[in-house]
Structures are given as structure tokens and as C-alpha cells.
Amino acid sequence: MNTEYIKRYGKLPAIADAMQLKETFWENDKLQDAKKALLKMPLSSGDVADAAQRLDRFAPLIMKLFPETACANGRIESPIREVKTYKSNFGDDVPGRFFIKQDSELPVAGSVKARGGIYEVLKITEDLALSAGLIDKGDDYAQLTRTKYREFFSRYTIQAGSTGNLGLSIGISAAALGYRAIIHMSADAKQWKKDLLRQKGAEVREYEADYLEAVRQGREDSAKSKNSFFIDDENSRDLFLGYAVAAERLKAQLEEKCIFIGAEQPLFVYIPCGVGGAPGGITFGLKTLFGNNVHCFFTEPVRSCCMLIGMATGLHNRVSVQDFGIDGKTCADGLAVSRPSSFVGKLMEPLLNGIFTISDGRLVSILRNVYTSEGIFMEPSACAAFAPVVSGKEQLKDYIEKHVYGQKENIIHVFWATGGSLVPEYIRRELLGKTN
Ligand SMILES: *Cc1c(COP(=O)(O)O)cnc(C)c1O
């Protein structure tokens, strides 16, 4: 507890709710016109385009290492689906159409982390391979899977700190390329995620402590060795850009369904937030494409609402949920983060529309409701995406009244299902409440 901070910020409505573990909605009062705000940023749409091209160069290699991506020509992408049954069962009073972006089905890593984590491993790989003269940018990168190149990569180590999913994406992709992969995992990490990583050839270091401590240790260990890269979830520009590529992919998928986002058809996107990299990158990408016509919201568990606290106070990574007497514990392991990324929080300051929080008790009922209505399985963290139409429904409706002037029925709502497909069957059954 930090009595100084509590005295200074405890009366802000969102912080007061947060401290009482009450579900809340914080609307960003520092929001600016998207175009103007983007002009002042250290990253641009050109950086996102560069990341997208890099992913395209690696597509032949991805296809070779991960044959499950062959049907998408080596592109790691997930489907989007309209969820009419869920909408009519649970969201009929919210104007607009409901869609789920199924990053829960992303190949290789089964979560949104397959975007950022794998992208950064590929970026490291390209930098190494180009500077060692192994390839040129125009070559077929699939040749990097040959034994002599694997031997080259095996001299390098890639490390990351993780509550689970980032570790899976980095560990699986790095080990597949031949690197030594070391993942530092926090106490929140689920056992099956550790087991899976070891089975895929990564080393797992376990910590009693939380995510921040795992990251700190990993960063320190990595700094000690010469040929080691640490993928830093709290500060990484490359992770962020890998996530941002999702935006143009989403745009193309919507256009395939004859949905064209604009003033007459606004897009509302809801993304679960841990440290902020994934939802921040996706938001950045979407704002570069759609400007003020996309409304982006993060969603967090009430007991680990670090981005809410960082943004509402403006103190970003200088505050933790513990400073406000909140314990940081949640069943949503992918979101169990106590302190937000400063890099992401600052970038989001003029862009993010708001943050919804939700209590753990509701996540499992969302999980079951989406599964029974739509047959889509999500892990508990991903279920937080539905906070705005469950815990925050009245606030969302007010927000729509206040900010959408045209036909409200035209709104396209996208719930970002951030993970799920790798969850083992016995845990799925447990979560779904099946007894036999
Ligand atoms: C990591 C993760 C998030 C949030 O991403 P951050 O970059 O930590 O904000 C959301 N959902 C799932 C399932 C995740 O694994």
C-alpha cells in the first residue's frame, strides 16, 4: 500500500471502484483525435507495414516448420466469426453485430502471443542471418531450416519472462528454429504450459514470485551471457509491431464480409489486457487504419487492473495494483500482471477509448455461455473480452449513446478471444463443468 498515492488518487471514481474490487468502466479523458495523436508518435504505420512484410518473407519458413499453417500459405492468422446465437441470448439489448476474433485458434501457440512473440523471434533471426551473410532479403527463407543454419542458431539463446502464453509462443518458435530457448515463468503459470514447453524443447525456469520478478530474473540472466537475446514484454517495440499487424488482417477479413468501417459503420474492439503489449499493439494498428471510427477498449480482471491504475493516474509503470491494496491474483493467468508497461501506457494515452474491469467469478460463466451458444472454447483470460457486454453493459450502452451519432445498429463489435486452443482436454472439461 502506498498511502501517498491513495490520498492523491483514491477519490478518482475508477480508482475508488478498483480499490473496492468493484467492476468498473474508465473512460479516457485524455483521448485525442487519432490522426493528430498518431503524427506525434515514435512509431508509424510504416513500421507496421515493415513488420507485415517481414512476416511475409518468413511465410515459407513458417510453413515448413509448422505444416498446420500450410493452408494459409505460412501466415499465422485466425478466423473471425459472427456470433448471432450468443448475441440473441446475452446481448440483444446492445445495438450492432457481434463478432469473435478467434486468436484462441492461432496456429503454433494458440493465443494472441503467436503474433508478437513469434514475430520478435523472426526479427532476431533475420537480423542474425543477414548480418552473418546467410541469406539476402530476396531469398527463400525456408532454407534457414537446413542443418547448417540450425547449428548457427544453436549458438544463440532466446529468453523471455512469462505468465505462460508468451513463453509458449517464444519457446516453441525459438526451439523450432534451433535456438536454445529459456523461459522464466512466474508462479501464476499453469503446469500444462510448462510441460508443453519442455516437450517442445525449451528450458523452463520456475519462480515462486510473480510475473515481474520472473521478467527481472530473466533479463538479468540474459544480460550476463554474450549470445543471448531477452524478449522484454514490458518494453519491446518489436513485440508491439508484431501485434499491430493484426489490424490490416482484420480489416481484410471484415471487407470479405462486405463490412467497411467508417463514420457510418464504427468498429468497437474489446481486448483483454495484461502488461499491455498485445492490446496496445492491436489498438495502435487499428487506429492507423480507422482513426476515430474505431473505438478500442481494454478489459482487465478487477484484481489485476494494472493498466486502469496506470492510465487513470497517469503514472503508468510507476504504480502497481499493490500500491492501492489490490493483490494482483486472478484465475485469468494471462492477465495476472500487477504493473503495466510504461511504453504501451504512454502510447495509449491519446488513443485508447477506455477500460472495463470484470471479476473472476464471471469469467467462467462467459466461458460456458460462449461455448454453449457458439461452440467456441476460450481460456479464462480471453473471456475478459466480454466484460463490456456483461459487467459493463450499462456503461457501454451509455458510451454508445454519447459517442455514436449515426445508426447504432451498424456498429461492429469485435471481442478479441485471445487464447484457448492449446488448453488440454481435462482442463477444458473442468472449466466447462463437465463431470464425466
Ligand atoms: C498475454 C495475454 C493477454 C494480454 O496481453 P498483454 O500483452 O500481456 O497485455 C490477453 N489474453 C491472453 C490469453 C494472453 O495470453
PDBQT file of the ligand as one rigid body, heavy atoms in Angstrom, charges set to zero:
ROOT
HETATM    1  C1  LIG A 501      -0.889 -12.157 -22.807  1.00  0.00    +0.000 C 
HETATM    2  C2  LIG A 501      -2.323 -12.320 -22.946  1.00  0.00    +0.000 A 
HETATM    3  C3  LIG A 501      -3.172 -11.220 -23.000  1.00  0.00    +0.000 A 
HETATM    4  C4  LIG A 501      -2.729  -9.784 -22.838  1.00  0.00    +0.000 C 
HETATM    5  O1  LIG A 501      -1.553  -9.409 -23.472  1.00  0.00    +0.000 OA
HETATM    6  P1  LIG A 501      -0.551  -8.380 -22.792  1.00  0.00    +0.000 P 
HETATM    7  O2  LIG A 501       0.443  -8.085 -23.839  1.00  0.00    +0.000 OA
HETATM    8  O3  LIG A 501       0.052  -9.046 -21.590  1.00  0.00    +0.000 OA
HETATM    9  O4  LIG A 501      -1.365  -7.208 -22.392  1.00  0.00    +0.000 OA
HETATM   10  C5  LIG A 501      -4.517 -11.478 -23.143  1.00  0.00    +0.000 A 
HETATM   11  N1  LIG A 501      -5.012 -12.734 -23.233  1.00  0.00    +0.000 NA
HETATM   12  C6  LIG A 501      -4.219 -13.806 -23.201  1.00  0.00    +0.000 A 
HETATM   13  C7  LIG A 501      -4.815 -15.162 -23.314  1.00  0.00    +0.000 C 
HETATM   14  C8  LIG A 501      -2.853 -13.635 -23.053  1.00  0.00    +0.000 A 
HETATM   15  O5  LIG A 501      -2.060 -14.709 -23.002  1.00  0.00    +0.000 OA
ENDROOT
TORSDOF 0
